[in-house]
Every structure is written in C-alpha cells, then in structure tokens.
Amino acid sequence: MEWKTKFDERIAILEAKIRKLKRESDDATEKGTALTNNIGHTIKEIAKLQAEAEVNELIHKLPILTSCFALCYRNFVTILNFRLTCL
C-alpha cells in the first residue's frame, strides 16, 4: 500500500501544479486582453489627436487657401471675359 500512498501524493502534487498553471494561464490571458484593449484605446486617442492636428493645420492654412481660391476665381473670370470679348 505504500506505493499507493506515494502514487496518490504524486497525483495530488501534479493536480496542484495543473491548477497553478491554469490560474497563471488565466491571469496571462486577462493581462493580454487588458493590454489589447489598452492598445486599441491608445490607437483611438492617437487618431483623435491626429485629426485635431489636421483641423488646426487647415484652420491656419485657411486664409492662404481662401486667397488662392480668390486668385484662381479672378483669373477664371478674366479669361472668361477675354473669351467673351473675342466672340
């Protein structure tokens, strides 16, 4: 019966190790999920900040773009008037 006792003790030890490894695996999975969520949140924040930066850049360029549009429009009108006078 001594071998049976040693066998049972060994099984108990191995089952305890299995439970420990299972807990560690679950913890690692939870940590991985948390890190994945954190990465997703961080990517969204970066995209939001980039969009804000682009809007600010456009706001600063707006006077220049408006001037360019006005110049193009004046040139278009001038060309159109020239063509109309040539008819």
PDB file of N, CA, C and O in Angstrom, chain B, residues numbered from 101:
ATOM      1  N   MET B 101       0.804  -1.193   0.000  1.00  0.00           N
ATOM      2  CA  MET B 101       0.000   0.000   0.000  1.00  0.00           C
ATOM      3  C   MET B 101       0.851   1.262   0.000  1.00  0.00           C
ATOM      4  O   MET B 101       0.354   2.350  -0.293  1.00  0.00           O
ATOM      5  N   GLU B 102       2.123   1.123   0.325  1.00  0.00           N
ATOM      6  CA  GLU B 102       2.988   2.292   0.354  1.00  0.00           C
ATOM      7  C   GLU B 102       3.067   2.945  -1.032  1.00  0.00           C
ATOM      8  O   GLU B 102       3.057   4.170  -1.149  1.00  0.00           O
ATOM      9  N   TRP B 103       3.144   2.121  -2.067  1.00  0.00           N
ATOM     10  CA  TRP B 103       3.209   2.670  -3.429  1.00  0.00           C
ATOM     11  C   TRP B 103       1.941   3.436  -3.761  1.00  0.00           C
ATOM     12  O   TRP B 103       1.993   4.431  -4.483  1.00  0.00           O
ATOM     13  N   LYS B 104       0.794   2.986  -3.241  1.00  0.00           N
ATOM     14  CA  LYS B 104      -0.493   3.649  -3.487  1.00  0.00           C
ATOM     15  C   LYS B 104      -0.491   5.037  -2.855  1.00  0.00           C
ATOM     16  O   LYS B 104      -0.975   5.994  -3.460  1.00  0.00           O
ATOM     17  N   THR B 105       0.042   5.153  -1.660  1.00  0.00           N
ATOM     18  CA  THR B 105       0.112   6.438  -0.963  1.00  0.00           C
ATOM     19  C   THR B 105       1.022   7.393  -1.725  1.00  0.00           C
ATOM     20  O   THR B 105       0.660   8.550  -1.939  1.00  0.00           O
ATOM     21  N   LYS B 106       2.206   6.923  -2.141  1.00  0.00           N
ATOM     22  CA  LYS B 106       3.137   7.752  -2.912  1.00  0.00           C
ATOM     23  C   LYS B 106       2.505   8.165  -4.245  1.00  0.00           C
ATOM     24  O   LYS B 106       2.640   9.305  -4.691  1.00  0.00           O
ATOM     25  N   PHE B 107       1.823   7.220  -4.856  1.00  0.00           N
ATOM     26  CA  PHE B 107       1.155   7.479  -6.128  1.00  0.00           C
ATOM     27  C   PHE B 107       0.092   8.572  -5.952  1.00  0.00           C
ATOM     28  O   PHE B 107       0.018   9.502  -6.755  1.00  0.00           O
ATOM     29  N   ASP B 108      -0.725   8.457  -4.907  1.00  0.00           N
ATOM     30  CA  ASP B 108      -1.775   9.446  -4.627  1.00  0.00           C
ATOM     31  C   ASP B 108      -1.170  10.818  -4.307  1.00  0.00           C
ATOM     32  O   ASP B 108      -1.686  11.850  -4.734  1.00  0.00           O
ATOM     33  N   GLU B 109      -0.066  10.809  -3.546  1.00  0.00           N
ATOM     34  CA  GLU B 109       0.608  12.075  -3.229  1.00  0.00           C
ATOM     35  C   GLU B 109       1.143  12.733  -4.502  1.00  0.00           C
ATOM     36  O   GLU B 109       1.027  13.943  -4.698  1.00  0.00           O
ATOM     37  N   ARG B 110       1.721  11.914  -5.340  1.00  0.00           N
ATOM     38  CA  ARG B 110       2.271  12.440  -6.610  1.00  0.00           C
ATOM     39  C   ARG B 110       1.151  13.011  -7.480  1.00  0.00           C
ATOM     40  O   ARG B 110       1.315  14.068  -8.089  1.00  0.00           O
ATOM     41  N   ILE B 111       0.031  12.326  -7.539  1.00  0.00           N
ATOM     42  CA  ILE B 111      -1.121  12.809  -8.305  1.00  0.00           C
ATOM     43  C   ILE B 111      -1.612  14.132  -7.717  1.00  0.00           C
ATOM     44  O   ILE B 111      -1.924  15.059  -8.463  1.00  0.00           O
ATOM     45  N   ALA B 112      -1.683  14.227  -6.402  1.00  0.00           N
ATOM     46  CA  ALA B 112      -2.134  15.458  -5.744  1.00  0.00           C
ATOM     47  C   ALA B 112      -1.196  16.619  -6.069  1.00  0.00           C
ATOM     48  O   ALA B 112      -1.646  17.732  -6.339  1.00  0.00           O
ATOM     49  N   ILE B 113       0.100  16.352  -6.042  1.00  0.00           N
ATOM     50  CA  ILE B 113       1.091  17.385  -6.373  1.00  0.00           C
ATOM     51  C   ILE B 113       0.920  17.845  -7.827  1.00  0.00           C
ATOM     52  O   ILE B 113       0.920  19.042  -8.116  1.00  0.00           O
ATOM     53  N   LEU B 114       0.775  16.872  -8.735  1.00  0.00           N
ATOM     54  CA  LEU B 114       0.607  17.207 -10.142  1.00  0.00           C
ATOM     55  C   LEU B 114      -0.702  17.965 -10.397  1.00  0.00           C
ATOM     56  O   LEU B 114      -0.739  18.885 -11.214  1.00  0.00           O
ATOM     57  N   GLU B 115      -1.774  17.576  -9.698  1.00  0.00           N
ATOM     58  CA  GLU B 115      -3.037  18.295  -9.839  1.00  0.00           C
ATOM     59  C   GLU B 115      -2.916  19.727  -9.329  1.00  0.00           C
ATOM     60  O   GLU B 115      -3.490  20.647  -9.912  1.00  0.00           O
ATOM     61  N   ALA B 116      -2.164  19.917  -8.235  1.00  0.00           N
ATOM     62  CA  ALA B 116      -1.932  21.265  -7.706  1.00  0.00           C
ATOM     63  C   ALA B 116      -1.144  22.097  -8.716  1.00  0.00           C
ATOM     64  O   ALA B 116      -1.438  23.274  -8.927  1.00  0.00           O
ATOM     65  N   LYS B 117      -0.140  21.472  -9.337  1.00  0.00           N
ATOM     66  CA  LYS B 117       0.636  22.178 -10.364  1.00  0.00           C
ATOM     67  C   LYS B 117      -0.249  22.560 -11.549  1.00  0.00           C
ATOM     68  O   LYS B 117      -0.129  23.655 -12.098  1.00  0.00           O
ATOM     69  N   ILE B 118      -1.132  21.649 -11.933  1.00  0.00           N
ATOM     70  CA  ILE B 118      -2.047  21.923 -13.046  1.00  0.00           C
ATOM     71  C   ILE B 118      -2.952  23.107 -12.707  1.00  0.00           C
ATOM     72  O   ILE B 118      -3.157  23.988 -13.542  1.00  0.00           O
ATOM     73  N   ARG B 119      -3.499  23.133 -11.477  1.00  0.00           N
ATOM     74  CA  ARG B 119      -4.358  24.243 -11.058  1.00  0.00           C
ATOM     75  C   ARG B 119      -3.585  25.564 -11.071  1.00  0.00           C
ATOM     76  O   ARG B 119      -4.095  26.596 -11.507  1.00  0.00           O
ATOM     77  N   LYS B 120      -2.337  25.505 -10.581  1.00  0.00           N
ATOM     78  CA  LYS B 120      -1.500  26.709 -10.557  1.00  0.00           C
ATOM     79  C   LYS B 120      -1.238  27.208 -11.977  1.00  0.00           C
ATOM     80  O   LYS B 120      -1.362  28.399 -12.261  1.00  0.00           O
ATOM     81  N   LEU B 121      -0.873  26.279 -12.864  1.00  0.00           N
ATOM     82  CA  LEU B 121      -0.619  26.671 -14.253  1.00  0.00           C
ATOM     83  C   LEU B 121      -1.874  27.222 -14.923  1.00  0.00           C
ATOM     84  O   LEU B 121      -1.799  28.155 -15.723  1.00  0.00           O
ATOM     85  N   LYS B 122      -3.032  26.640 -14.592  1.00  0.00           N
ATOM     86  CA  LYS B 122      -4.298  27.118 -15.133  1.00  0.00           C
ATOM     87  C   LYS B 122      -4.565  28.550 -14.665  1.00  0.00           C
ATOM     88  O   LYS B 122      -4.969  29.395 -15.464  1.00  0.00           O
ATOM     89  N   ARG B 123      -4.340  28.830 -13.371  1.00  0.00           N
ATOM     90  CA  ARG B 123      -4.522  30.192 -12.843  1.00  0.00           C
ATOM     91  C   ARG B 123      -3.567  31.161 -13.532  1.00  0.00           C
ATOM     92  O   ARG B 123      -3.958  32.263 -13.918  1.00  0.00           O
ATOM     93  N   GLU B 124      -2.303  30.738 -13.682  1.00  0.00           N
ATOM     94  CA  GLU B 124      -1.319  31.588 -14.352  1.00  0.00           C
ATOM     95  C   GLU B 124      -1.720  31.850 -15.799  1.00  0.00           C
ATOM     96  O   GLU B 124      -1.569  32.963 -16.303  1.00  0.00           O
ATOM     97  N   SER B 125      -2.227  30.827 -16.453  1.00  0.00           N
ATOM     98  CA  SER B 125      -2.690  30.978 -17.837  1.00  0.00           C
ATOM     99  C   SER B 125      -3.864  31.953 -17.922  1.00  0.00           C
ATOM    100  O   SER B 125      -3.917  32.812 -18.802  1.00  0.00           O
ATOM    101  N   ASP B 126      -4.807  31.798 -16.982  1.00  0.00           N
ATOM    102  CA  ASP B 126      -5.952  32.718 -16.953  1.00  0.00           C
ATOM    103  C   ASP B 126      -5.496  34.152 -16.696  1.00  0.00           C
ATOM    104  O   ASP B 126      -5.991  35.091 -17.318  1.00  0.00           O
ATOM    105  N   ASP B 127      -4.548  34.311 -15.773  1.00  0.00           N
ATOM    106  CA  ASP B 127      -4.018  35.640 -15.476  1.00  0.00           C
ATOM    107  C   ASP B 127      -3.343  36.239 -16.714  1.00  0.00           C
ATOM    108  O   ASP B 127      -3.527  37.415 -17.029  1.00  0.00           O
ATOM    109  N   ALA B 128      -2.562  35.412 -17.406  1.00  0.00           N
ATOM    110  CA  ALA B 128      -1.876  35.888 -18.609  1.00  0.00           C
ATOM    111  C   ALA B 128      -2.887  36.274 -19.691  1.00  0.00           C
ATOM    112  O   ALA B 128      -2.698  37.265 -20.396  1.00  0.00           O
ATOM    113  N   THR B 129      -3.949  35.497 -19.818  1.00  0.00           N
ATOM    114  CA  THR B 129      -5.000  35.810 -20.793  1.00  0.00           C
ATOM    115  C   THR B 129      -5.663  37.132 -20.445  1.00  0.00           C
ATOM    116  O   THR B 129      -5.876  37.975 -21.317  1.00  0.00           O
ATOM    117  N   GLU B 130      -5.990  37.312 -19.164  1.00  0.00           N
ATOM    118  CA  GLU B 130      -6.614  38.565 -18.724  1.00  0.00           C
ATOM    119  C   GLU B 130      -5.681  39.747 -18.976  1.00  0.00           C
ATOM    120  O   GLU B 130      -6.117  40.805 -19.430  1.00  0.00           O
ATOM    121  N   LYS B 131      -4.403  39.564 -18.682  1.00  0.00           N
ATOM    122  CA  LYS B 131      -3.433  40.640 -18.892  1.00  0.00           C
ATOM    123  C   LYS B 131      -3.314  40.942 -20.386  1.00  0.00           C
ATOM    124  O   LYS B 131      -3.249  42.106 -20.782  1.00  0.00           O
ATOM    125  N   GLY B 132      -3.286  39.904 -21.206  1.00  0.00           N
ATOM    126  CA  GLY B 132      -3.219  40.098 -22.657  1.00  0.00           C
ATOM    127  C   GLY B 132      -4.436  40.839 -23.181  1.00  0.00           C
ATOM    128  O   GLY B 132      -4.315  41.714 -24.039  1.00  0.00           O
ATOM    129  N   THR B 133      -5.608  40.491 -22.668  1.00  0.00           N
ATOM    130  CA  THR B 133      -6.835  41.171 -23.073  1.00  0.00           C
ATOM    131  C   THR B 133      -6.785  42.637 -22.651  1.00  0.00           C
ATOM    132  O   THR B 133      -7.145  43.526 -23.423  1.00  0.00           O
ATOM    133  N   ALA B 134      -6.339  42.880 -21.431  1.00  0.00           N
ATOM    134  CA  ALA B 134      -6.236  44.261 -20.944  1.00  0.00           C
ATOM    135  C   ALA B 134      -5.257  45.061 -21.797  1.00  0.00           C
ATOM    136  O   ALA B 134      -5.522  46.214 -22.137  1.00  0.00           O
ATOM    137  N   LEU B 135      -4.125  44.447 -22.143  1.00  0.00           N
ATOM    138  CA  LEU B 135      -3.138  45.143 -22.980  1.00  0.00           C
ATOM    139  C   LEU B 135      -3.689  45.409 -24.381  1.00  0.00           C
ATOM    140  O   LEU B 135      -3.455  46.476 -24.949  1.00  0.00           O
ATOM    141  N   THR B 136      -4.415  44.449 -24.932  1.00  0.00           N
ATOM    142  CA  THR B 136      -5.029  44.634 -26.253  1.00  0.00           C
ATOM    143  C   THR B 136      -6.030  45.783 -26.218  1.00  0.00           C
ATOM    144  O   THR B 136      -6.062  46.618 -27.122  1.00  0.00           O
ATOM    145  N   ASN B 137      -6.846  45.818 -25.168  1.00  0.00           N
ATOM    146  CA  ASN B 137      -7.804  46.911 -25.024  1.00  0.00           C
ATOM    147  C   ASN B 137      -7.086  48.252 -24.874  1.00  0.00           C
ATOM    148  O   ASN B 137      -7.510  49.262 -25.436  1.00  0.00           O
ATOM    149  N   ASN B 138      -6.008  48.247 -24.120  1.00  0.00           N
ATOM    150  CA  ASN B 138      -5.229  49.465 -23.922  1.00  0.00           C
ATOM    151  C   ASN B 138      -4.638  49.939 -25.241  1.00  0.00           C
ATOM    152  O   ASN B 138      -4.638  51.136 -25.530  1.00  0.00           O
ATOM    153  N   ILE B 139      -4.137  49.009 -26.039  1.00  0.00           N
ATOM    154  CA  ILE B 139      -3.581  49.361 -27.351  1.00  0.00           C
ATOM    155  C   ILE B 139      -4.671  49.969 -28.228  1.00  0.00           C
ATOM    156  O   ILE B 139      -4.450  50.985 -28.886  1.00  0.00           O
ATOM    157  N   GLY B 140      -5.854  49.343 -28.234  1.00  0.00           N
ATOM    158  CA  GLY B 140      -6.962  49.873 -29.029  1.00  0.00           C
ATOM    159  C   GLY B 140      -7.346  51.276 -28.597  1.00  0.00           C
ATOM    160  O   GLY B 140      -7.575  52.150 -29.433  1.00  0.00           O
ATOM    161  N   HIS B 141      -7.415  51.490 -27.287  1.00  0.00           N
ATOM    162  CA  HIS B 141      -7.754  52.818 -26.764  1.00  0.00           C
ATOM    163  C   HIS B 141      -6.687  53.838 -27.158  1.00  0.00           C
ATOM    164  O   HIS B 141      -7.005  54.960 -27.551  1.00  0.00           O
ATOM    165  N   THR B 142      -5.435  53.444 -27.052  1.00  0.00           N
ATOM    166  CA  THR B 142      -4.327  54.341 -27.390  1.00  0.00           C
ATOM    167  C   THR B 142      -4.350  54.695 -28.879  1.00  0.00           C
ATOM    168  O   THR B 142      -4.106  55.845 -29.244  1.00  0.00           O
ATOM    169  N   ILE B 143      -4.638  53.723 -29.729  1.00  0.00           N
ATOM    170  CA  ILE B 143      -4.716  53.979 -31.168  1.00  0.00           C
ATOM    171  C   ILE B 143      -5.839  54.966 -31.461  1.00  0.00           C
ATOM    172  O   ILE B 143      -5.675  55.866 -32.284  1.00  0.00           O
ATOM    173  N   LYS B 144      -6.984  54.802 -30.791  1.00  0.00           N
ATOM    174  CA  LYS B 144      -8.096  55.736 -30.978  1.00  0.00           C
ATOM    175  C   LYS B 144      -7.700  57.139 -30.538  1.00  0.00           C
ATOM    176  O   LYS B 144      -8.035  58.115 -31.210  1.00  0.00           O
ATOM    177  N   GLU B 145      -6.996  57.251 -29.424  1.00  0.00           N
ATOM    178  CA  GLU B 145      -6.545  58.552 -28.937  1.00  0.00           C
ATOM    179  C   GLU B 145      -5.576  59.203 -29.923  1.00  0.00           C
ATOM    180  O   GLU B 145      -5.651  60.405 -30.180  1.00  0.00           O
ATOM    181  N   ILE B 146      -4.668  58.399 -30.469  1.00  0.00           N
ATOM    182  CA  ILE B 146      -3.714  58.925 -31.454  1.00  0.00           C
ATOM    183  C   ILE B 146      -4.459  59.425 -32.679  1.00  0.00           C
ATOM    184  O   ILE B 146      -4.158  60.505 -33.188  1.00  0.00           O
ATOM    185  N   ALA B 147      -5.423  58.656 -33.157  1.00  0.00           N
ATOM    186  CA  ALA B 147      -6.208  59.070 -34.330  1.00  0.00           C
ATOM    187  C   ALA B 147      -6.958  60.363 -34.045  1.00  0.00           C
ATOM    188  O   ALA B 147      -7.030  61.251 -34.895  1.00  0.00           O
ATOM    189  N   LYS B 148      -7.513  60.459 -32.846  1.00  0.00           N
ATOM    190  CA  LYS B 148      -8.240  61.670 -32.458  1.00  0.00           C
ATOM    191  C   LYS B 148      -7.301  62.880 -32.443  1.00  0.00           C
ATOM    192  O   LYS B 148      -7.645  63.945 -32.957  1.00  0.00           O
ATOM    193  N   LEU B 149      -6.126  62.711 -31.855  1.00  0.00           N
ATOM    194  CA  LEU B 149      -5.152  63.803 -31.798  1.00  0.00           C
ATOM    195  C   LEU B 149      -4.663  64.189 -33.191  1.00  0.00           C
ATOM    196  O   LEU B 149      -4.483  65.371 -33.484  1.00  0.00           O
ATOM    197  N   GLN B 150      -4.449  63.188 -34.052  1.00  0.00           N
ATOM    198  CA  GLN B 150      -4.028  63.484 -35.424  1.00  0.00           C
ATOM    199  C   GLN B 150      -5.108  64.268 -36.166  1.00  0.00           C
ATOM    200  O   GLN B 150      -4.803  65.206 -36.902  1.00  0.00           O
ATOM    201  N   ALA B 151      -6.369  63.882 -35.971  1.00  0.00           N
ATOM    202  CA  ALA B 151      -7.469  64.595 -36.616  1.00  0.00           C
ATOM    203  C   ALA B 151      -7.529  66.035 -36.122  1.00  0.00           C
ATOM    204  O   ALA B 151      -7.724  66.957 -36.915  1.00  0.00           O
ATOM    205  N   GLU B 152      -7.363  66.231 -34.822  1.00  0.00           N
ATOM    206  CA  GLU B 152      -7.362  67.589 -34.269  1.00  0.00           C
ATOM    207  C   GLU B 152      -6.204  68.402 -34.842  1.00  0.00           C
ATOM    208  O   GLU B 152      -6.370  69.576 -35.171  1.00  0.00           O
ATOM    209  N   ALA B 153      -5.037  67.781 -34.960  1.00  0.00           N
ATOM    210  CA  ALA B 153      -3.877  68.478 -35.517  1.00  0.00           C
ATOM    211  C   ALA B 153      -4.131  68.869 -36.970  1.00  0.00           C
ATOM    212  O   ALA B 153      -3.775  69.970 -37.389  1.00  0.00           O
ATOM    213  N   GLU B 154      -4.748  67.970 -37.738  1.00  0.00           N
ATOM    214  CA  GLU B 154      -5.044  68.276 -39.143  1.00  0.00           C
ATOM    215  C   GLU B 154      -6.043  69.414 -39.252  1.00  0.00           C
ATOM    216  O   GLU B 154      -5.904  70.282 -40.114  1.00  0.00           O
ATOM    217  N   VAL B 155      -7.053  69.419 -38.385  1.00  0.00           N
ATOM    218  CA  VAL B 155      -8.029  70.508 -38.402  1.00  0.00           C
ATOM    219  C   VAL B 155      -7.344  71.825 -38.067  1.00  0.00           C
ATOM    220  O   VAL B 155      -7.576  72.836 -38.730  1.00  0.00           O
ATOM    221  N   ASN B 156      -6.498  71.816 -37.034  1.00  0.00           N
ATOM    222  CA  ASN B 156      -5.776  73.043 -36.671  1.00  0.00           C
ATOM    223  C   ASN B 156      -4.881  73.523 -37.804  1.00  0.00           C
ATOM    224  O   ASN B 156      -4.774  74.722 -38.061  1.00  0.00           O
ATOM    225  N   GLU B 157      -4.242  72.578 -38.475  1.00  0.00           N
ATOM    226  CA  GLU B 157      -3.374  72.942 -39.601  1.00  0.00           C
ATOM    227  C   GLU B 157      -4.198  73.567 -40.722  1.00  0.00           C
ATOM    228  O   GLU B 157      -3.782  74.556 -41.325  1.00  0.00           O
ATOM    229  N   LEU B 158      -5.368  72.992 -41.001  1.00  0.00           N
ATOM    230  CA  LEU B 158      -6.239  73.547 -42.042  1.00  0.00           C
ATOM    231  C   LEU B 158      -6.756  74.926 -41.659  1.00  0.00           C
ATOM    232  O   LEU B 158      -6.862  75.817 -42.501  1.00  0.00           O
ATOM    233  N   ILE B 159      -7.077  75.094 -40.374  1.00  0.00           N
ATOM    234  CA  ILE B 159      -7.542  76.404 -39.915  1.00  0.00           C
ATOM    235  C   ILE B 159      -6.469  77.458 -40.145  1.00  0.00           C
ATOM    236  O   ILE B 159      -6.770  78.578 -40.557  1.00  0.00           O
ATOM    237  N   HIS B 160      -5.221  77.097 -39.879  1.00  0.00           N
ATOM    238  CA  HIS B 160      -4.121  78.047 -40.087  1.00  0.00           C
ATOM    239  C   HIS B 160      -3.861  78.290 -41.577  1.00  0.00           C
ATOM    240  O   HIS B 160      -3.405  79.366 -41.963  1.00  0.00           O
ATOM    241  N   LYS B 161      -4.150  77.294 -42.404  1.00  0.00           N
ATOM    242  CA  LYS B 161      -3.930  77.441 -43.846  1.00  0.00           C
ATOM    243  C   LYS B 161      -5.128  78.063 -44.546  1.00  0.00           C
ATOM    244  O   LYS B 161      -5.027  78.448 -45.710  1.00  0.00           O
ATOM    245  N   LEU B 162      -6.259  78.168 -43.860  1.00  0.00           N
ATOM    246  CA  LEU B 162      -7.484  78.641 -44.483  1.00  0.00           C
ATOM    247  C   LEU B 162      -7.325  80.010 -45.141  1.00  0.00           C
ATOM    248  O   LEU B 162      -7.778  80.183 -46.273  1.00  0.00           O
ATOM    249  N   PRO B 163      -6.703  80.987 -44.484  1.00  0.00           N
ATOM    250  CA  PRO B 163      -6.538  82.281 -45.170  1.00  0.00           C
ATOM    251  C   PRO B 163      -5.740  82.157 -46.472  1.00  0.00           C
ATOM    252  O   PRO B 163      -6.048  82.822 -47.461  1.00  0.00           O
ATOM    253  N   ILE B 164      -4.722  81.307 -46.461  1.00  0.00           N
ATOM    254  CA  ILE B 164      -3.913  81.110 -47.674  1.00  0.00           C
ATOM    255  C   ILE B 164      -4.760  80.439 -48.750  1.00  0.00           C
ATOM    256  O   ILE B 164      -4.730  80.842 -49.913  1.00  0.00           O
ATOM    257  N   LEU B 165      -5.515  79.414 -48.358  1.00  0.00           N
ATOM    258  CA  LEU B 165      -6.361  78.710 -49.323  1.00  0.00           C
ATOM    259  C   LEU B 165      -7.433  79.641 -49.881  1.00  0.00           C
ATOM    260  O   LEU B 165      -7.742  79.596 -51.072  1.00  0.00           O
ATOM    261  N   THR B 166      -7.996  80.481 -49.022  1.00  0.00           N
ATOM    262  CA  THR B 166      -9.008  81.435 -49.463  1.00  0.00           C
ATOM    263  C   THR B 166      -8.402  82.405 -50.473  1.00  0.00           C
ATOM    264  O   THR B 166      -9.019  82.714 -51.493  1.00  0.00           O
ATOM    265  N   SER B 167      -7.197  82.882 -50.187  1.00  0.00           N
ATOM    266  CA  SER B 167      -6.515  83.791 -51.111  1.00  0.00           C
ATOM    267  C   SER B 167      -6.249  83.106 -52.446  1.00  0.00           C
ATOM    268  O   SER B 167      -6.447  83.704 -53.504  1.00  0.00           O
ATOM    269  N   CYS B 168      -5.805  81.865 -52.399  1.00  0.00           N
ATOM    270  CA  CYS B 168      -5.535  81.120 -53.634  1.00  0.00           C
ATOM    271  C   CYS B 168      -6.822  80.923 -54.428  1.00  0.00           C
ATOM    272  O   CYS B 168      -6.833  81.064 -55.651  1.00  0.00           O
ATOM    273  N   PHE B 169      -7.909  80.596 -53.722  1.00  0.00           N
ATOM    274  CA  PHE B 169      -9.189  80.418 -54.405  1.00  0.00           C
ATOM    275  C   PHE B 169      -9.631  81.723 -55.054  1.00  0.00           C
ATOM    276  O   PHE B 169     -10.087  81.733 -56.198  1.00  0.00           O
ATOM    277  N   ALA B 170      -9.493  82.826 -54.317  1.00  0.00           N
ATOM    278  CA  ALA B 170      -9.897  84.130 -54.862  1.00  0.00           C
ATOM    279  C   ALA B 170      -9.067  84.467 -56.097  1.00  0.00           C
ATOM    280  O   ALA B 170      -9.613  84.959 -57.084  1.00  0.00           O
ATOM    281  N   LEU B 171      -7.774  84.215 -56.063  1.00  0.00           N
ATOM    282  CA  LEU B 171      -6.904  84.475 -57.206  1.00  0.00           C
ATOM    283  C   LEU B 171      -7.302  83.617 -58.398  1.00  0.00           C
ATOM    284  O   LEU B 171      -7.380  84.110 -59.523  1.00  0.00           O
ATOM    285  N   CYS B 172      -7.553  82.336 -58.154  1.00  0.00           N
ATOM    286  CA  CYS B 172      -7.975  81.442 -59.238  1.00  0.00           C
ATOM    287  C   CYS B 172      -9.308  81.896 -59.819  1.00  0.00           C
ATOM    288  O   CYS B 172      -9.505  81.877 -61.034  1.00  0.00           O
ATOM    289  N   TYR B 173     -10.201  82.296 -58.959  1.00  0.00           N
ATOM    290  CA  TYR B 173     -11.514  82.762 -59.422  1.00  0.00           C
ATOM    291  C   TYR B 173     -11.363  84.023 -60.273  1.00  0.00           C
ATOM    292  O   TYR B 173     -11.994  84.133 -61.323  1.00  0.00           O
ATOM    293  N   ARG B 174     -10.532  84.980 -59.834  1.00  0.00           N
ATOM    294  CA  ARG B 174     -10.295  86.213 -60.619  1.00  0.00           C
ATOM    295  C   ARG B 174      -9.684  85.879 -61.972  1.00  0.00           C
ATOM    296  O   ARG B 174     -10.061  86.456 -62.992  1.00  0.00           O
ATOM    297  N   ASN B 175      -8.744  84.948 -61.976  1.00  0.00           N
ATOM    298  CA  ASN B 175      -8.130  84.554 -63.248  1.00  0.00           C
ATOM    299  C   ASN B 175      -9.161  83.895 -64.158  1.00  0.00           C
ATOM    300  O   ASN B 175      -9.170  84.146 -65.363  1.00  0.00           O
ATOM    301  N   PHE B 176     -10.017  83.068 -63.605  1.00  0.00           N
ATOM    302  CA  PHE B 176     -11.052  82.421 -64.390  1.00  0.00           C
ATOM    303  C   PHE B 176     -11.994  83.456 -64.995  1.00  0.00           C
ATOM    304  O   PHE B 176     -12.336  83.379 -66.175  1.00  0.00           O
ATOM    305  N   VAL B 177     -12.410  84.419 -64.185  1.00  0.00           N
ATOM    306  CA  VAL B 177     -13.308  85.471 -64.672  1.00  0.00           C
ATOM    307  C   VAL B 177     -12.612  86.286 -65.761  1.00  0.00           C
ATOM    308  O   VAL B 177     -13.224  86.613 -66.777  1.00  0.00           O
ATOM    309  N   THR B 178     -11.365  86.608 -65.559  1.00  0.00           N
ATOM    310  CA  THR B 178     -10.606  87.375 -66.561  1.00  0.00           C
ATOM    311  C   THR B 178     -10.538  86.610 -67.874  1.00  0.00           C
ATOM    312  O   THR B 178     -10.775  87.180 -68.939  1.00  0.00           O
ATOM    313  N   ILE B 179     -10.217  85.333 -67.805  1.00  0.00           N
ATOM    314  CA  ILE B 179     -10.131  84.503 -69.022  1.00  0.00           C
ATOM    315  C   ILE B 179     -11.503  84.400 -69.678  1.00  0.00           C
ATOM    316  O   ILE B 179     -11.621  84.489 -70.900  1.00  0.00           O
ATOM    317  N   LEU B 180     -12.529  84.212 -68.868  1.00  0.00           N
ATOM    318  CA  LEU B 180     -13.885  84.112 -69.409  1.00  0.00           C
ATOM    319  C   LEU B 180     -14.296  85.421 -70.096  1.00  0.00           C
ATOM    320  O   LEU B 180     -14.863  85.408 -71.189  1.00  0.00           O
ATOM    321  N   ASN B 181     -14.008  86.519 -69.455  1.00  0.00           N
ATOM    322  CA  ASN B 181     -14.325  87.818 -70.058  1.00  0.00           C
ATOM    323  C   ASN B 181     -13.537  88.023 -71.349  1.00  0.00           C
ATOM    324  O   ASN B 181     -14.074  88.548 -72.324  1.00  0.00           O
ATOM    325  N   PHE B 182     -12.282  87.619 -71.363  1.00  0.00           N
ATOM    326  CA  PHE B 182     -11.477  87.760 -72.572  1.00  0.00           C
ATOM    327  C   PHE B 182     -12.073  86.938 -73.712  1.00  0.00           C
ATOM    328  O   PHE B 182     -12.173  87.405 -74.847  1.00  0.00           O
ATOM    329  N   ARG B 183     -12.462  85.721 -73.393  1.00  0.00           N
ATOM    330  CA  ARG B 183     -13.052  84.875 -74.430  1.00  0.00           C
ATOM    331  C   ARG B 183     -14.385  85.439 -74.920  1.00  0.00           C
ATOM    332  O   ARG B 183     -14.700  85.370 -76.108  1.00  0.00           O
ATOM    333  N   LEU B 184     -15.150  85.989 -74.005  1.00  0.00           N
ATOM    334  CA  LEU B 184     -16.429  86.570 -74.403  1.00  0.00           C
ATOM    335  C   LEU B 184     -16.243  87.784 -75.301  1.00  0.00           C
ATOM    336  O   LEU B 184     -17.036  88.021 -76.212  1.00  0.00           O
ATOM    337  N   THR B 185     -15.184  88.554 -75.038  1.00  0.00           N
ATOM    338  CA  THR B 185     -14.940  89.730 -75.868  1.00  0.00           C
ATOM    339  C   THR B 185     -14.396  89.331 -77.240  1.00  0.00           C
ATOM    340  O   THR B 185     -14.521  90.074 -78.214  1.00  0.00           O
ATOM    341  N   CYS B 186     -13.798  88.161 -77.296  1.00  0.00           N
ATOM    342  CA  CYS B 186     -13.265  87.695 -78.587  1.00  0.00           C
ATOM    343  C   CYS B 186     -14.354  87.132 -79.483  1.00  0.00           C
ATOM    344  O   CYS B 186     -14.124  86.941 -80.677  1.00  0.00           O
ATOM    345  N   LEU B 187     -15.509  86.868 -78.952  1.00  0.00           N
ATOM    346  CA  LEU B 187     -16.586  86.308 -79.762  1.00  0.00           C
ATOM    347  C   LEU B 187     -17.158  87.292 -80.667  1.00  0.00           C
ATOM    348  O   LEU B 187     -18.079  86.976 -81.420  1.00  0.00           O
TER     349      LEU B 187
END
